[in-house]
């Protein structure tokens, strides 16, 4: 799920329909390099990869939708994707009424795509396309998140700290789809990079040869979020932050810290590692993290403990032989 349409080159980043204002701020240079990008840390820390301009947010948190007859076979998938959002946020979808000026119109055109955020000034509804190959709840969820105001995870300004883009496998002319956003355009701050986000490209997006175009720096075999059909924990945090929802957020453990030193310098001992309940931190009455904050395991040092004799002098300075045992490491 979530692999971009490598043949629909007119769309930005494979599945984003740009409006006139977006065209002015996105980086569509062919190099795929945004080396001059800057990070601006401000606002709510949970907000990132989302629109800054509040008029592009569905301000009532109610999103009217209209399904054309062409997408009727996908109705259950659409409802499943909307249910995932409604169960994890205060955003609500309902059928479009005649008086609704802004609404999402599901259509069946070429490819899976959507504009980002509420399209102010659009008449007749903003289109969200579910073409052939888009019959998947995860793909629809991804496009709905675009419509709610979210861009792609791998466009984060700090992404090169976490992933390597394998340019040699990228389709010619499509390097621009791996550009990074400037932090002053979008919210890119606070939360750790989320490989599992439903808004992350798949590993082979825009590949010319079926090989990966992106891999995790720490784990080259890690599969990115394009394989999921549910929101990640970080997706939920960000969605609720963008729409100012006070929805209970259960806590989840962050990564384990590195193991500490062994308690012994020779022989067998113990070592400790710990973790923090901050990925995310429980909010609005959400459940605390379950399980232990620390782990202990036995450790051993290759050097064995040996006994050596010590020759000492008495206080008067007279040579006196005494035997005392002390533990020394080799």
Secondary structure, 3 states (H helix, E strand, C coil): CCCCCCCCCCCECCCECCCHHHHHHCCCCCCCCCCCCCCCCCCCCCCEEEECCHHHCCCCCEEEEEECHHHHHHHHHHHHHHHHHHHCCCCEEEECCCCCCCCEEEECCCCEEECCCCCCCCCCCEEEEECCCCCCHHHHHHHHHHHHCECCHHHCCCHHHCEEECHHHECCCCHHHHCCCCCCCEEECCCCCCCCCCCCCCCCCCECCCCCCEEECCCCCCCCHHHCCCCCHHHHHHHHHHCCCCCCECCCCCCCCCCCCCCCCCEEEEEEEECCCCCCCCECCCCCCCCCCEEEEEEEECCCEEEEECCCECCCCCECCCCCEEEEEC
